[in-house]
Every structure is written in C-alpha cells, then in structure tokens.
Amino acid sequence: MRRGARERNNLNKRKKKVQNKKILVIAIIILIIGLVGLAYGLNKTHQAENESAQEMDEKVEESNEENQETEESQKPQEKEEIKYSMTKGNKFVKIDNTIAYIDSINGNNLYIFNIKDNSAIQVNTPKELWKIYFDGENIYGVPNHYSGKGIYKINLQGKVTQIYEGESAQLWLTEDKIYFVKQNGFDEINQTPQGDLCSMDKDGNNIATIIPNVKNYFNILSNKIYYTDGETRDLYVADINGENKEELAQGRTLITGINEKYIIYVDYENGEKYHVVYLDDKTNHEVGRFGSCYVSENEGYILTRKLVDENNNIENEFSVFKIDSNNKEEKQVFKNDMVLPYLAYVYQNKAYIEEQDVIRADLENGNIEENMPNGYYLDGYCYELRMTDNKINEIGIYNLETMEEQKIALTYFLSDN
C-alpha cells in the first residue's frame, strides 16, 4: 500500500511538472507575441509620425513657395513706387496708401492724401516747392532757383521743418541719408545746376562733401554714384564714398535713365544724341536725337528720332526703341509721326505717350488708343487728380489692365502746419 501510494504521488508530481512547463511555454509564447506586436505598433507609429512630418514639411515648403511667388509678384511694383518716390523728384509721389502732390498753379500748396480712408490735408509751405521726394514717412521738398532756397521736411500731418538753408536742385533719398548737390550756380552752356555732391542725415545734420564739382543730375545704384563731372562734362562712376572714380563716356553728358545693366544719357555736344552704355563691358551705342526715355528695374525704352547716317541726319518720325541688354541691341518697336512727344510710362508692352493728349501705343502690333487718362502713371495704374474750386476733391484711379476706374471722394482735415 505504501509503495502504491508513493507511485501515485510521484505520478502526480510529474504531471504537475509537465503542466507547469506547458504554462511556462505558453506564457513565453504570449510574451513573444506581445513584444512583436508592440514593436510592430511602435514601428507603425514612428512611420506615421514620419509621414506626418513629411507631409507637414511639404505643406510648409508649398507655403513658402507660395509666399515667395507672392513676394516676387509684389516686388516689381513695390520697387517701382519706392524708387520713383525716393529718387525721381516730381510733383507727384506715392508709397502704399499715401500720395503727395504739389499744386504749383495756386500758390505754395502741398496736398497729402490717404487713399485708404479718403482723407486729405492741404499744407501751405514757406516756399513754392519745385520737386518733392517721399520715403514713406516724410516728404522732402526743394524750391526752384527763382522761388528761394532750402530743403524742407514735411511729415504726414503737415508739419514743415527746414533742414537745410542752401540751394539744391536735386535730392536722392536712401534709408538713412539724403544725397544732394550743394548748388553754387548753373552751367553756362545749357543752364544745368552744378555744385558739390554731398550727403547728410535726414534731420539735416552731418553734412559731408563726397564729390566736388559735379553737374545735376546724379544717380545712385548698388553703392555706386553715376554723375557728370563739372569741369570735363564727361560721364563718371565712383564708389558711394566718392573714391575709385572711373570714366564711362565723354561729351557734354546728362543721365536720363539707369538700371543694373545700362545707362541712358544724352550728349549735348554731339547733336543731343541719346546713348546707351552697357555697364558690364562699357559698350556705347548711339540711338537717336532728341526725345525722352523710360527705365524700370528690368526694362528700358527710348522715344527718339532714329539716326540714319553718320552726319547726324535723323528720321522725321519718332520711334520707340526697346533695349535688349542680353544682346546689347536697341530694337525699333514703334514709329509714329508726332511733334513733341514725351514717353511717360511703359506697362505690359504698351507705351503711354504724352503730346497734347495721352495715347497708348501697343508695341507689338502698332495700334494706338487715344484719350487715355491725363494723370500720373505708376505700378500699373494711372492717378488722375481732379480739381474743383481750386482744390483737388477727387482722385480717379485707373487699372491699366482693365481700364476700370475707382473714384475717391476726398474729405479734408486741418494740418499741423
């Protein structure tokens, strides 16, 4: 009996060991399956995170590309109105929603308009201003030789401050400086102003002479100054500090247009000829006699009477020449019988030419549209200032692509002047 009992006990123990081994194997298998599942899940999560991050990167890249395209589409217009207003010197300036205008017919009146809220102020300046410049914050004006001296700074509320007492016929604004000619007289031959080219802070302090004895009108581009020498009347370029002077052309020169690739100038010594100098290799081409030009950031056009021989004979008609800087050519793209035309603007291969009225000439097919708005052309728009009772009360803004008109009725407020 005892032996039988021991055998039964041993049998039960062996069965338990076998069962325990089975349980252990099953547990190990379950654990392995769980670890494999966990690893698979983590891999899927990591993969999903990678895909999500990649999608996010692609979206950010697409957004950046869209922003870049938007910026690139805006840059030409932004550059045009800013460069025009800070350097051209005219009766009309505009940056963003602010327009300033000189009314030289009805006294010393300077108008400042905001075309976003339709507000306007009228400023009575101490002197009748001849030209104004605008940097987006302040307007700077100079009177002509017969109206008086001084450089005047006007804020957008109409407060006027004289920052320079001498005479100057031209300004050139940068972000922190004003470049000007400290005028000491006129050229005896063609009465262009002359003096020392200087710079000063925008409050009129720290006046420094950069280049002595130059003619107006100088130009600044890429930290270079392009100017006519006061003695030789030849065309020169120098560094922004006046150093490293280099001759570009000889004659009795006057710069009429410039961009990064070429200069357009008139030589009064040789029949008032229009020339193009390509800046990379100083190639110099004669184009025609008399006329005007329009130069933007990327394009240049000359309205002139084409030269037909070496004796300075010219065509009877005026032609528009488009400058091809890649091939160093001036292509005749339009010809018409006009008396005293002025090339005011070129936009989308259409030239706006002022004579008695303004015409629009299609430079591709030669078609002419008459009775275009008589205003100021800038950034693909024309701004027509309309006066009633000796005050500008309305601005017509024309989209040059569609010729749709927006009318702005102005409301006047008192200035701080």
MIMIRO-946324 format. One record per residue: residue in three letters; x, y negated, z of N, C-alpha, C, O, CB in turn. Coordinates in steps of 0.2 Angstrom, whole numbers, plus 5000, padded with zeros to 4 digits. Glycine has a CB too. Layout:
# MIMIRO-946324
ALAXYZXYZXYZXYZXYZ ...
This chain:
# MIMIRO-946324
MET500450065000500050005000500449945000500349894997499550005006 ARG501049945004501449885004501749874997501849814995501949895010 ARG501949934995502349924988501849894983502049854979502649994986 GLY501249924983500749894978500549824979500449784974500149934978 ALA500549804985500449734987501049684984500949634981500349724994 ARG501649714986502249674983502249664976502349614973502849704986 GLU502049714972502049714965501549664962501649624958501849784962 ARG500949664966500449614964500649544965500549504961499749634968 ASN500949534971501249464972501749444967501749384965501549464979 ASN502249494965502749474960502349454954502649414950503249534960 LEU501849494952501549484946501249414946501249374941501049534944 ASN500949394951500549334952501049274951500949224948500149324958 LYS501649284954502249234954502449224947502549174944502849254958 ARG502549284943502749274936502249244932502449204928502849344933 LYS501549254933501049224929501049144931500949104926500349254931 LYS501149124937501249054939501749024935501748964933501249044946 LYS502349054935502949034932502849014924503048964921503549074932 VAL502549064921502349064914501849004913501948964908502049124911 GLN501348994917500848944917501248874918501048824914500348954922 ASN501648874923502048804924502448794918502548734916502448814930 LYS502748844915503148824909502748804903502948754899503548894906 LYS502148834902501648804897501448734898501448694894501048854897 ILE501348724905501148654906501648604905501548554902500948644914 LEU502248624907502848584906502948564898503148514896503448614909 VAL502948624894503048614887502448564884502648524880502948684883 ILE501848584886501348534884501448464886501348424881500648564887 ALA501648454892501748384894502348354890502348294888501948384902 ILE502848394888503448364884503148344877503348294875503948414884 ILE502748394875502448384868502048314868502148274863502048444865 ILE501648314873501248254874501648184874501548134871500748254880 LEU502148194878502648134879502948114873503048054871503148154885 ILE503148164869503548154862503048124858503248074854503748224859 ILE502448144857501948124853501748044855501748004851501248164853 GLY501748034862501647964864502147924862502047864860501547964871 LEU502847944863503347904861503347884854503547834851504047934863 VAL503247934850503247924842502647874840502847834836503147994839 GLY502147884843501547834842501747764844501547714841500947854846 LEU502047764850502247694852502747664848502747604846502547694859 ALA503247704845503747674841503447654834503647604831504347734839 TYR502947694832502647684826502247614826502247574822502147734824 GLY501847614832501447544833501947484834501747434831501047554840 LEU502547494837502947434838503247414831503347354829503547454843 ASN503347464827503647454820503147414816503247374812503847514817 LYS502447444817501947404813501847334815501747294811501247444814 THR501847324822501847254825502347214822502247154820501847264832 HIS502947244822503547204820503547184813503647134810504247244821 GLN503247234809503147224802502647174800502747134796502947294798 ALA502147174804501547124804501847054805501647004802500947144808 GLU502247054811502546994813502946964807502946904806502946994819 ASN503347004804503746984799503346964793503546904790504247044797 GLU502846994791502446974786502146914787502046864783501947034784 SER501846904793501546844795502046784795501846724793501246844802 ALA502646794798503146744797503346724790503446664788503846764801 GLN503346774786503546764779502946724776503146684772503646834775 GLU502346744777501846704774501846634777501746584773501146734776 MET502046624783502046554786502546514782502546464781502146554793 ASP503146554781503746514778503546494771503646444769504346564778 GLU503146544767502946524761502446464761502546424756502646584758 LYS502046464766501546414766501946344768501746294765501046424772 VAL502446354772502746284774503146264768503246204766503246304780 GLU503446314764503846294758503346264753503546214749504146364755 GLU502746294752502246264747502046194749502046154745501646314747 SER501946184756501846124758502346074757502246014755501646124766 ASN502946094758503546054757503546034750503745974748504146084759 GLU503446084745503446064738502946014736503045974732503446134734 GLU502346024739501845984738501945914740501845864737501146004741 ASN502245904746502445844749502945814745502945744743502645844756 GLN503445854742503945824738503745804732503945744729504545874737 GLU503245834729502945814722502545754724502545704719502445874720 THR502245744729501845684731502345624732502245574729501445694737 GLU502845634735503345584736503645564730503745504728503945604741 GLU503845614725504145594719503645554715503845514711504345664715 SER502945574715502545544711502445464714502245424710501845574711 GLN502545454720502445394723503045344722503045284722502245394730 LYS503645384722504245344722504345294716504545234718504845384721 PRO504145304710504245254705503845194706504145134705504145284698 GLN503245194708502845144710503145104716503145044716502145164711 GLU503245144721503545104727504145074725504245014728503645164733 LYS504645104722505245064720505145004716505444954716505745114716 GLU504645014711504544954706504244894710504544844709503944974701 GLU503744904714503444844718503944814723504044754724502844864721 ILE504344864726504844834731505444804728505544744730505044894735 LYS505644834723506244804719506044734716506344684716506544844714 TYR505444734713505144674710505144614715505344564714504544694706 SER504844634720504644584725505244554729505344494731504144604730 MET505744604730506344584734506844554730507344514732506644644737 THR506844554723507444534719507244494713507644454710507744594717 LYS506644494710506444464704506444384705506744354700505744494702 GLY506044364709505944294710505444264705505644254699506644254709 ASN504844264708504244244703503744204708503844184713503944304700 LYS503244184705502644154708502244204712501844194716502244114703 PHE502244274710501844324712502244384715502744404712501444354706 VAL502144404721502444464724501944504727501444484729503044434729 LYS502144574728501644614731502044674734502444704730501144644726 ILE501844694740502144754743501544784747501244754751502744754747 ASP501344844745500744884749500144844748499944824742500944894756 ASN499844814753499144784753499244704753498744674752498744804758 THR499844684753499944614754500244584747500644604744500444594759 ILE499844524745500044484739500144414741499844384745499444494734 ALA500744384739500844314740500944284733501144314728501444304744 TYR500644224733500644184726500744114727500444084732499944194723 ILE501144084723501244004723500743974718500743994712502043994721 ASP500443924720499943884716500343824715500243774719499243874719 SER500743814710501143754709500743694705501043644705501743774705 ILE500143714703499743654700499443614705499343554704499243694695 ASN499243644710498843604715499143584722498943594727498143644717 GLY499843564721500243544727500643604730500743654726499743524732 ASN500843594736501343644739500943704742501043714748501743614745 ASN500543734738500143794741500443864740500643884734499443784738 LEU500443894745500643964745500044004748499843994753501343984749 TYR499844054744499244104746499544164748500044194745498744114740 ILE499244194754499444264756498744294757498344284760499844254763 PHE498744354753498144394753498244464755498744494755497844404745 ASN497744494759497744564761497144594757496544584758497644574768 ILE497344634752496844664748496444724751496044764748497144684741 LYS496644744757496344804760495744774764495244804764496844834765 ASP495844714768495244684772495044624768494544594771495544674779 ASN495244604762495044554758495144484762494744434760494244554757 SER495644484766495744414770496244374766496644404762496044434777 ALA496244314767496644264764496844204768496444184772496344244757 ILE497444174767497644114771497944074765498244094761498144124777 GLN497944004766498243964762498743914766498543884771497743914758 VAL499343914764499943884768500143824764500343834758500543934769 ASN500243774767500443714764501243704766501343694772500143644767 THR501643724761502343724763502743654763502443604759502743764758 PRO503243644766503543574766503843554760503743494758504143574771 LYS504043604755504243584748503843624744503543684745505043594748 GLU503743604738503443644732503943694730504443684727503243594726 LEU503743764732504143814730504143834723503643824720503943874735 TRP504743854721504843874714504743954713504443974708505443844711 LYS505143984717505144054717505044084724505244054729505744084714 ILE504744144725504644174731504844254731504844284725503944174734 TYR505044274736505344344737504944374743504844334748506144344737 PHE504944444743504544474749504844544750504944574746503744484747 ASP504944554757505244614759504744664763504944714766505844604763 GLY504144644763503644674766503444654773502944664776503844754767 GLU503844604776503744574782503744504782503344464785504344594787 ASN504144474778504244394777504244374770504544414766504744374781 ILE504044314768504144294762504644234762504644194767503444254759 TYR505144234757505644184757505544144750505444174745506344224757 GLY505544084751505444044745506043984744506343964749504844004746 VAL506143964738506543914736506243864732505843884727507243934733 PRO506343794733506043744728506543744722507043764722505943674732 ASN506243714717506743694711507143634712507043604717506343694705 HIS507643624708508043564708507743504710508043454713508543564702 TYR507143494707506843424707506343414713506143364714506443414700 SER506243474716505743474722506143464728505743444733505343534722 GLY506743484729507143474735507543534736507643584732506643474741 LYS507843544742508243594744508043634750507443624752508943564746 GLY508343694751508143734757507943804755507743814749507643704761 ILE508043854759507743914759507243924765507443914770508243974759 TYR506643944763506043944768505844014769505744054765505543894766 LYS505744034776505444094778504744084780504644044785505944124783 ILE504344124778503644124779503344194782503444234778503144094773 ASN503144194788502844254790502144264787501844224784502844264798 LEU501844324788501144344785500644304789500044314787501044414786 GLN500744274794500244224797500244154795499844114797500244234805 GLY500744144791500844074788501344024791501343974789500144044788 LYS501744054796502144004800502844004795503044044793502344034806 VAL503043934794503543924790504143894794504143854798503343864785 THR504743924792505343914795505943894790506043944785505643964800 GLN506243844790506843834786507443864788507643844794506943754784 ILE507743914785508343944787508943924784509543944786508244024786 TYR508943884779509543854775509343784772508843774769509743904769 GLU509843744773509643674771509943654764509743604761510043624776 GLY510343694761510643684755510243704749509643724750511343714754 GLU510443694743510043714737510243784734510843804734510143664731 SER509843824732509943884729509343904724508743884725509943944734 ALA509543924718509043944713508844014713508444034709509343924706 GLN509244054717509044124716509244164723509744144726509444164711 LEU508744204725508944254731508944324729508644344723508344234736 TRP509244364733509144434732509144464739509644464743509744464728 LEU508544494740508444524747508644594747508544634743507744514749 THR509044614753509144684755508744694761508444654764509844704755 GLU508944754764508544774771508744724776508344704780508744844773 ASP509344704776509544664782509944594780510144554784510044694786 LYS510044584773510344524771509944484766509544514762511044544768 ILE510144424765509944384759510644364755511044334758509544314761 TYR510644384749511144354744510944304740510344304738511444414740 PHE511344244740511144184736511744154733512244164735510644144741 VAL511544104729512144064726512043994730511543954729512044054719 LYS512543974733512643914736512743864731513343854729513143904742 GLN512243834728512243794722512643724723512543694727511543784719 ASN513043714718513443654718513343614711513743574709514143664719 GLY512843634707512743604701512543644695512243694697513443574698 PHE512543624689512243664683512843664678513243624677511643624680 ASP512743724674513143724668513043674663512443654662513043794665 GLU513643644661513543584657513243594650512943554646514243544656 ILE513343664648513043684641512343694641511943664637513543734638 ASN512143744645511443764645511043754651510543784652511443844643 GLN511343714656511043694662510843754666510343744670510443654660 THR511143814666511043864671511443844678511943814678511343934669 PRO511143864684511443844690512043884691512143934689510943854696 GLN512443854696513143884697513343864704513043814707513643864692 GLY513743904707514043894714514343954717514643994713513443874718 ASP514443964723514744014726514244064728513744054731515143994733 LEU514344134727513844184729514044204736514544224738513944244724 CYS513444194740513544204747513044254750512644284746513444144751 SER513144274756512644314760512544284766512944254769512944394760 MET511944304769511844284776511244324779510944364776511544204776 ASP511244324786510644364789510044334787509944274785510844364797 LYS509444374789508844344787508544294791508044264790508344404787 ASP508944274796508744214800509144154798509044104802508744224808 GLY509544164793509944104791510644104794511044054792509644044792 ASN510844144799511444144802512044184798511844224794511444174809 ASN512644174800513244214797513244214790513244264786513144294799 ILE513344154787513444134780514144154778514544134782513244064778 ALA514244194773514844214771514944214763514444234760515044284773 THR515444184761515544174754515844244751516344264754516044114752 ILE515544274746515844334743516244324737516744354737515244384742 ILE515944294732516244274726516144204724515644184723515944324720 PRO516744164724516644094722516544084715516744124711517344054724 ASN516244024713516144004706515844054702516144084697516843984704 VAL515144064703514844114698514244074696514044024698514544174702 LYS513944104690513344074687512744114690512744174691513344074680 ASN512144084691511544124691511444154684511444114679510944084694 TYR511144214683510844244689511244314690511344354685510144264687 PHE511344334696511744394698511244444699510644434700512244374704 ASN511544504699511144564701511544614705512144614705510944604694 ILE511144644710511544694714511244764713510644774713511444674722 LEU511644814712511444884711511944934714512544924712511244894703 SER511744974718512145034720512845004723513345024722512345084715 ASN512744954728513344924731513844884726514444884728513644974735 LYS513544864720513944834716513644764714512944764714514144874709 ILE513944714713513744644711513844634703514444634702513944594715 TYR513344624699513444604692513344534691512844504693513044654688 TYR513844494688513744424688514144394682514544424679513944394695 THR513944334681514344294676514844244679514644204684513844254671 ASP515444254677515944204680515844134678515644114673516644234678 GLY515944094683515844024682516343984678516143934674515843984689 GLU516944014677517443974673517444004666517343974661518143984676 THR517544074665517544104658516844114655516844124649517944174659 ARG516344124660515644134657515644214655515044234652515444094652 ASP516144254656516144324655515744364660515644334665516844344654 LEU515544424658515144464662515644514666516044544664514644504658 TYR515444514673515944554678515544594682514944584683516344504682 VAL515844644685515544684691516144684696516744684695515444754688 ALA515844684703516344684708515944724714515344734714516544614711 ASP516344754719516044784725515644734728515644674727516644814729 ILE515244764733514744714736515044664741514744614743514244764741 ASN515744674742516144634746516544584742516944544745516544664751 GLY516444584735516744544731517444564728517744534724516844474734 GLU517644624731518344654729518244694722517644714720518644694734 ASN518844714719518844754713518444734708518044764705518644824715 LYS518644674706518244634700518444664694519044684692518444564700 GLU517944674689518144714683517644674677517044664678517944784683 GLU517944664672517644634666517244684662517444734661518144594661 LEU516644664661516144704657516044684650516044724645515544714660 ALA516044614649515944594642516144514642516144484647515144594640 GLN516344494636516544424635515944384631515544414628517144424631 GLY515944314632515544274629515244224634515544214639514944314626 ARG514644194632514344154637513644194639513144184636514144084634 THR513744234644513344284646512744264651512944224655513644344648 LEU512244294651511644294656511344364656511044384651511144234654 ILE511344394662511044454663510244454663510044404667511244494670 THR509944494659509244484659508844554661508244554663508944474652 GLY509244604662508944664665509544714666510044714663508444694660 ILE509344764671509844814673509544874677509044864680510344774678 ASN509844924676509644984680510345024681510845004679509045034677 GLU510245094683510845134685511245144678511845164679510645194688 LYS510945144672511345164666511545114662512045124658510845214663 TYR511245054662511445004657511244934659510844924664511145014650 ILE511544884656511444814657511144784651511444804645512044774660 ILE510644744651510444704645510644624647510544604652509744704644 TYR511044594642511244524643511144494636511144524631511944524646 VAL511144424637511044384631511744344631512044314636510544334632 ASP512044344625512644304624512444234620512344244614513144344620 TYR512444184623512344114620512844094616512844044612512144064626 GLU513444124617514044104612513944124605514344094601514644124616 ASN513544174604513544214598512844214595512644274594513944274598 GLY512544164595511844164592511344184596510744204594511844204586 GLU511344184603510844204608510644274606510144294605510244164607 LYS511144324606511044394604510944434611511244414616511644424601 TYR510544484610510344524615510844584614510944614609509644554615 HIS511144604620511644664620511444714625511144694630512344634622 VAL511644774624511544824629512244854630512644874626511144884626 VAL512444854637513144884639512944944643512644944648513544834643 TYR513145004641513045064644513645074649514245074648513045134639 LEU513445084656513945074661514445134662514945124665513545074668 ASP514245194659514745254660515345244656515845264659514345314658 ASP515345214650515945204646516045134643516445124639515945254641 LYS515545084645515645014643515445004636515644954633516244984645 THR515145054633514845044626514444984625513944974629514545114623 ASN514544944620514244874620513844874613514244874608514644814621 HIS513244864613512844864606512444794606512144774610512344924606 GLU512544764600512144714598511444734595511444784592512444664593 VAL510844704598510244724596509844674591509644694586509844744602 GLY509844614594509444564590509544494593509944484598508644584590 ARG509244444590509244374593508544354595508044364593509544334587 PHE508644314601508044284604507644344607507744404606507644244599 GLY507144324612506644364614506644374622506844324625506744434611 SER506544434624506444454631506544524632506544564627505744424634 CYS506544554638506644624639506244644646506044604650507344644640 TYR506144704646505844734652506244794654506344844650505044754651 VAL506444804660506844854663506544884669506444844674507644834664 SER506444954669506244984675506745024678507345024675505545024674 GLU506545074683507045114686507345164680507945184681506745154691 ASN506945184676507145234671507045214664507345254659506745304672 GLU506745164662506645144655506845064654506845024659505945154653 GLY507045054648507244984646506944974639507045014635507944974647 TYR506644904638506444884632506644814630506744774635505644894631 ILE506744804624506944734622506544714616506444744611507744734619 LEU506144654617505744624612506244574609506344514612505144594615 THR506444584602506844534599506744534592506444584589507544544601 ARG507144494588507144494581507744534579508344504580507144424578 LYS507644584575508244634574508744604569508644564564507944694570 LEU509444614571509944594566509944634560509844694560510644594570 VAL510044604554510044634548510744634544510844674540509544604543 ASP511244594547511844594544512344564549512144544554511944554537 GLU513044554547513544534551513544454552513944434555514144564549 ASN513144424548513044354548512544324552512344264552512944324541 ASN512344364557511844344562511144334559510644304562512044284566 ASN511044354553510344354550509844404553510144454555510344364542 ILE509244384554508844424558508144434554508044394549508644394565 GLU507744484556507044494553506644434555506744404560506844564555 ASN506144424551505644374553505144394558504944354562505244354546 GLU505044464559504544494564504944504570505544514570504244554561 PHE504644504576504844534582504744604582504244634580504544494588 SER505244644585505144714586505344734594505644694597505644754582 VAL505044784596505144814602505644874601505544914597504544844606 PHE506244874605506744924605506744964611506744934617507444894603 LYS506645024611506745064617507445094618507745124613506145124617 ILE507745084624508345104625508445184627508145204631508745064630 ASP508845214623508945284624509645294627510145294623508845334617 SER509645304633510345304637510745364636511345364636510245284644 ASN510345424634510745484633511145484627511645514627510245544633 ASN510845454622511145454615511445384614511745374608510645474610 LYS511345334618511645274618511345244611511745214607512445274618 GLU510745234611510345214605509845164607509545174612510145264600 GLU509645114603509145074604508645084598508745064592509344994604 LYS508045114599507645134594507045084593506745064598507345204596 GLN507045064587506445014585505845054585505745094580506644984578 VAL505345034589504745074590504145034588503545064588504645104597 PHE504244974587503644924586503844864582504344834584503244914592 LYS503444844578503644774574502944744573502444774571504044794568 ASN503044674574502444634573502544564572503144534574501844644579 ASP502144524568502344454566502044414572501444394572502044434559 MET502444394576502244354582502744294582503244294580502344394589 VAL502444234585502844174585503244164591503944164590502344114585 LEU503044164597503444154603503144214608502944194613503444084606 PRO503344274607503044324612503544334618504144314618502944394608 TYR503244364623503544374629503344444631502744464632503444324635 LEU503844494632503744564634503644564642504144554646504244604632 ALA503044564644502844564651502944624655503144624661502144534652 TYR502744684651502744744655502644804650502444794644502044744660 VAL502944864652502844924648502644974653502944984658503444944644 TYR502045014651501745064655501445124651501045104647501245034660 GLN501745184652501445244648501445224641501045244637500745254650 ASN502045204638502245194631501745144628501645144622502145254628 LYS501545094632501145034629501444974632501544964638500345044631 ALA501544924627501844864629501344814630500944804626502444844624 TYR501444774635500944714636501344654635501844634638500744714644 ILE501144614629501544564626501144494627500544494625501744574619 GLU501444444630501044384631501244334625501844324624501244354637 GLU500744304622500844254617500344194619500444164625500744274610 GLN499844184615499344144618498844184623498644154628498944114612 ASP498744244621498344294625498844354626499444354624497744314622 VAL498544404630498944464631498744514626498144524626498944484638 ILE499144544623498944604619499344664622499844664625499144594611 ARG499044724620499344794622499444824616499044844612498844834626 ALA500144844615500344874609500544944610500944954615500944834606 ASP500244994607500345064608501045074604501045074598499845114605 LEU501545094608502245104605502345174601502845184598502745104610 GLU501745214601501845274597501445264590501745294585501445334601 ASN500945234590500545234584500545154581500245144576499845254584 GLY500745114585500745044582500045004583500044944581500945034575 ASN499545034586498945004587498944944592499344954597498445054589 ILE498544894591498544834595497844824598497344824594498844774591 GLU497844814605497244794608497344724610497844704613497044844614 GLU496844684609496844614611496444594617496044644619496544564605 ASN496544534619496144514625496244554631495744574635495344514623 MET496844574633496944604639496944554645497044494643497644644639 PRO496944574651496844534657497544484657498044514656496744564663 ASN497444424658497944374659498144374666497944334670497744304656 GLY498544414669498744424676499444444677499944434672498344464679 TYR499644474682500244494684500244574684499844604687500544474691 TYR500744604680500744674679501244714683501844694683500844694671 LEU501044764687501444794691501144864693500544864695501644754698 ASP501544914693501344984696500745014693500345044696501244974703 GLY500644994686500145024683499444984684498945014682500045094685 TYR499544924686498944884687499044814685499644794684498744884695 CYS498544774684498544704682498144674688497544684689498244694675 TYR498444614690498144574696497944514693498444474691498644574702 GLU497344494692497144434689496844394695496344404698496544444684 LEU497144334696496944284702496444234699496644194694497544254705 ARG495844234702495344194699495144134703495044144709494744234697 MET495144074701495144014705494443974703494243974697495743964703 THR494143954708493543904708493643854713493843864719492843944709 ASP493443794711493543734715494243724718494343714724493043734721 ASN494743734714495443734716495743784721496143764725495643664718 LYS495343834722495543884727495443954724494943964720495143884733 ILE495944004725495844074722495344104727495444114733496544104722 ASN494744124724494244154728494144234726493744264730493644114727 GLU494444254721494344324719494944354715495244314712493744324714 ILE495044414716495644454713495244504709494944544712496144474718 GLY495444514703495244564699495844614698496344594695494944544692 ILE495744674700496244724699496044774694495544814695496444764706 TYR496444784689496344824683496744884683497344884684496344794676 ASN496444944683496845004682497045014675496645024670496445074684 LEU497745014673497945014666497845074662497845074656498644994665 GLU497645134666497545194663496745194660496645214655497645254667 THR496345174665495645174663495345104661494745104659495245204669 MET495645054663495444984662494844974667494444924665495244964655 GLU494745014672494245004677494444944681495044934683494045064681 GLU493944904683494044844687493844844694493244864695493844774683 GLN494244824699493944814706494044744707494544714706494444854710 LYS493444714710493444644711493444634719493144674723492744614709 ILE493844594721493944574728493744504729494144464727494744594730 ALA493244494733493044434735493344414742493344454747492244424736 LEU493744354742494144334747493844294753493444254751494744304745 THR494044314759493744274765494344234768494844274770493444314770 TYR494344174768494944134771494944124778494344114781494944064767 PHE495544124781495644114788496144064789496544044784495844174792 LEU496144024795496743974796497344014797497444064800496543934802 SER497943974794498544004795498843974802498643934805499043984789 ASP499444004803499843974809500243914808500543884812500244024812 ASN500243894802500643834800500343764802500643714801500743834792 
